[in-house]
Amino acid sequence: MLNNPRSHGLWEHSATPARETEALEAAVVADVAIVGGGFTGQSAALHLAQRGMTAVVLEAVEIGFGGAGRNVGLINGGMWVMPDDIPGVLGTKYGERCLGLLSDAPTLVRRIIEEEGISCEIEKNGTLHLAVGSQGLKELEERHRQWTARGAPLQLLDAEEARRRTGSPAYAGALFDPRAGTLQPLSYVRGLAAAAMDAGAQVFTRSPVVSYERQGDGWQVTTPRGSVTARWVIVATDAYSTGPWQAVREEQVHLPYFNLATKPLSSNLRKSILANCEGCWDTKEILSSFRMDQRGRLIFGSVGALRNTGNAIHQAWARRSLKRLFPQLAEVEFEFAWFGQIGMTSDAVPRFHKYEDNMVGFSGYNGRGIAPGTAFGRVLASYVCGEINDDDLPLPVTEVRPQTLRIAKEGFYELGAQIAHLAGARI
Ligand SMILES: Cc1cc2nc3c(=O)[nH]c(=O)nc-3n(C[C@H](O)[C@H](O)[C@H](O)COP(=O)(O)OP(=O)(O)OC[C@H]3O[C@@H](n4cnc5c(N)ncnc54)[C@H](O)[C@@H]3O)c2cc1C
């Protein structure tokens, strides 16, 4: 992609090659212009093309340049927010509908991967939400209660079982989610784009949308050397939004998150650490995550940006933490290091906006975008085709509301992570 190891790290190194794409250099007419080539945009393109609509994706940089190509690769069901709290935020109708959609979203991801033959290191062995201390365990017990009341097949594991599965003695228990799993996120988004192209969509890269204007009953969106005229525009730019949709950016506080990948572990270590390749994260406020890739590299992440003073602080902390979590790791050497920005909304719930007539989009996934982006992309295709209307959406239509003290909060996140990691105030 950009050959910048700090942006896409291991994923750029190990991803399946992207289908060849070009910059838009013509005036094109389509049914739908899709702005942004991440999970949401490519899923919308695939599902529109499958419905016989002409869809054109305009990506500012490369496929997966945003969160899609930088993330941990956990295919989660649901949201961060406790299930029982969602109806309180969204109302009962939208809350339960959204929970249902996102609970099933990992299955949708698996199905698309299978149907489209996407090669993306998918592991279907679930995820483990790991309890740190008795407080963490209490939180997981409550999550377990709320999900099982909704029929979700989650299992609460004790400390011994958590140790057996992770290879770490550090946790008081775990919540196992068999719906979930892991994948190589850049390979997945590239595969989605290739599937969309095979179904008839056009994908242009190095084509940032810089402006839009009314054209008949639709819109003309303009890039530096071309334009697309379409009845509908889907805005799928989320935390990496540039150009005319600054409002998307202003509604979110960006949480920096980094990942470090070790060299492939020896076969003995692989047997003792995540032998089943579950994806993991913990209950700490400044959380950590870890998972394996298919070559046996342990990928460890947490809050923080690998730049300026943060780079040395976060990497030193990660080395210490890994040794503490997995005493069997004698030496920890990182082969890849990268980071990105997670778009957080004020209530940790995503948004659906109508920016103008026939200009719509989902955003603000709060660190959960693989399964939600795929599912919301499909919803957008149904909505644009008239199969569903506002009343059938998984989220209510809301106005864009800029967050107050956004820049201060972003500074606070990074500073807070550096202080926590410097102090080593971790398990
Ligand atoms: C470090 C990190 C770890 C994460 N871990 C996970 C995880 O384990 N599991 C999970 O589910 N989610 C995770 N996420 C969140 C997930 O990556 C995002 O929610 C997801 O990528 C959002 O998908 P998207 O398609 O909406 O947006 P993105 O993937 O961000 O794509 C938006 C695209 O729009 C393009 N764009 C912006 N402006 C314009 C413009 N004007 N014209 C044209 N193109 C434009 C950008 O270049 C970008 O490629 C993580 C995110 C980060 C950063």
The ligand as an SDF file (V2000), in Angstrom:
LIG
                    3D

 53 58  0  0  0  0  0  0  0  0999 V2000
   -6.1340    0.2040   15.4210 C   0  0  0  0  0  0  0  0  0  0  0  0
   -7.5630   -0.2260   15.2080 C   0  0  0  0  0  0  0  0  0  0  0  0
   -8.0060   -1.4340   15.7050 C   0  0  0  0  0  0  0  0  0  0  0  0
   -9.3100   -1.8690   15.4470 C   0  0  0  0  0  0  0  0  0  0  0  0
   -9.6720   -3.1480   15.7920 N   0  0  0  0  0  0  0  0  0  0  0  0
  -10.8680   -3.6400   15.3670 C   0  0  0  0  0  0  0  0  0  0  0  0
  -11.1850   -5.0110   15.5610 C   0  0  0  0  0  0  0  0  0  0  0  0
  -10.4000   -5.8190   16.0520 O   0  0  0  0  0  0  0  0  0  0  0  0
  -12.4110   -5.4320   15.1420 N   0  0  0  0  0  0  0  0  0  0  0  0
  -13.3040   -4.6050   14.5290 C   0  0  0  0  0  0  0  0  0  0  0  0
  -14.3880   -5.0480   14.1820 O   0  0  0  0  0  0  0  0  0  0  0  0
  -13.0020   -3.3100   14.3320 N   0  0  0  0  0  0  0  0  0  0  0  0
  -11.8170   -2.8040   14.7090 C   0  0  0  0  0  0  0  0  0  0  0  0
  -11.4970   -1.5090   14.4670 N   0  0  0  0  0  0  0  0  0  0  0  0
  -12.5120   -0.6090   13.8650 C   0  0  0  0  0  0  0  0  0  0  0  0
  -12.6560   -0.8050   12.3740 C   0  0  0  0  0  0  0  0  0  0  0  0
  -11.4020   -0.9000   11.7490 O   0  0  0  0  0  0  0  0  0  0  0  0
  -13.4580    0.3700   11.7910 C   0  0  0  0  0  0  0  0  0  0  0  0
  -14.6420    0.4970   12.5170 O   0  0  0  0  0  0  0  0  0  0  0  0
  -13.7700    0.0980   10.3300 C   0  0  0  0  0  0  0  0  0  0  0  0
  -12.5940    0.1200    9.5730 O   0  0  0  0  0  0  0  0  0  0  0  0
  -14.7710    1.0990    9.7790 C   0  0  0  0  0  0  0  0  0  0  0  0
  -15.0290    0.7050    8.4510 O   0  0  0  0  0  0  0  0  0  0  0  0
  -15.4280    1.7580    7.3820 P   0  0  0  0  0  0  0  0  0  0  0  0
  -15.4370    1.0850    6.0680 O   0  0  0  0  0  0  0  0  0  0  0  0
  -16.6940    2.4230    7.7920 O   0  0  0  0  0  0  0  0  0  0  0  0
  -14.2970    2.8910    7.4490 O   0  0  0  0  0  0  0  0  0  0  0  0
  -12.7000    2.7750    7.0780 P   0  0  0  0  0  0  0  0  0  0  0  0
  -12.2520    1.3760    7.0800 O   0  0  0  0  0  0  0  0  0  0  0  0
  -12.0220    3.7130    7.9840 O   0  0  0  0  0  0  0  0  0  0  0  0
  -12.6820    3.3110    5.6130 O   0  0  0  0  0  0  0  0  0  0  0  0
  -12.9770    4.6570    5.2820 C   0  0  0  0  0  0  0  0  0  0  0  0
  -12.2680    4.9680    3.9780 C   0  0  0  0  0  0  0  0  0  0  0  0
  -12.7720    6.2130    3.4770 O   0  0  0  0  0  0  0  0  0  0  0  0
  -11.7270    6.8360    2.7780 C   0  0  0  0  0  0  0  0  0  0  0  0
  -12.0750    8.2530    2.6360 N   0  0  0  0  0  0  0  0  0  0  0  0
  -12.1690    9.2020    3.5970 C   0  0  0  0  0  0  0  0  0  0  0  0
  -12.5170   10.4090    3.0700 N   0  0  0  0  0  0  0  0  0  0  0  0
  -12.6610   10.2030    1.7370 C   0  0  0  0  0  0  0  0  0  0  0  0
  -12.9830   11.0570    0.6390 C   0  0  0  0  0  0  0  0  0  0  0  0
  -13.2470   12.3680    0.8020 N   0  0  0  0  0  0  0  0  0  0  0  0
  -13.0120   10.5250   -0.6240 N   0  0  0  0  0  0  0  0  0  0  0  0
  -12.7510    9.2010   -0.8220 C   0  0  0  0  0  0  0  0  0  0  0  0
  -12.4280    8.3660    0.1860 N   0  0  0  0  0  0  0  0  0  0  0  0
  -12.3800    8.8360    1.4410 C   0  0  0  0  0  0  0  0  0  0  0  0
  -10.5030    6.5840    3.6550 C   0  0  0  0  0  0  0  0  0  0  0  0
   -9.2990    6.7360    2.9270 O   0  0  0  0  0  0  0  0  0  0  0  0
  -10.7620    5.1570    4.1380 C   0  0  0  0  0  0  0  0  0  0  0  0
  -10.0830    4.1980    3.3600 O   0  0  0  0  0  0  0  0  0  0  0  0
  -10.2150   -1.0350   14.7340 C   0  0  0  0  0  0  0  0  0  0  0  0
   -9.7800    0.2110   14.2510 C   0  0  0  0  0  0  0  0  0  0  0  0
   -8.4690    0.6110   14.4710 C   0  0  0  0  0  0  0  0  0  0  0  0
   -8.0050    1.9230   13.9000 C   0  0  0  0  0  0  0  0  0  0  0  0
  1  2  1  0
  2  3  1  0
  2 52  2  0
  3  4  2  0
  4  5  1  0
  4 50  1  0
  5  6  2  0
  6  7  1  0
  6 13  1  0
  7  8  2  0
  7  9  1  0
  9 10  1  0
 10 11  2  0
 10 12  1  0
 12 13  2  0
 13 14  1  0
 14 15  1  0
 14 50  1  0
 15 16  1  0
 16 17  1  0
 16 18  1  0
 18 19  1  0
 18 20  1  0
 20 21  1  0
 20 22  1  0
 22 23  1  0
 23 24  1  0
 24 25  2  0
 24 26  1  0
 24 27  1  0
 27 28  1  0
 28 29  2  0
 28 30  1  0
 28 31  1  0
 31 32  1  0
 32 33  1  0
 33 34  1  0
 33 48  1  0
 34 35  1  0
 35 36  1  0
 35 46  1  0
 36 37  1  0
 36 45  1  0
 37 38  2  0
 38 39  1  0
 39 40  1  0
 39 45  2  0
 40 41  1  0
 40 42  2  0
 42 43  1  0
 43 44  2  0
 44 45  1  0
 46 47  1  0
 46 48  1  0
 48 49  1  0
 50 51  2  0
 51 52  1  0
 52 53  1  0
M  END
$$$$
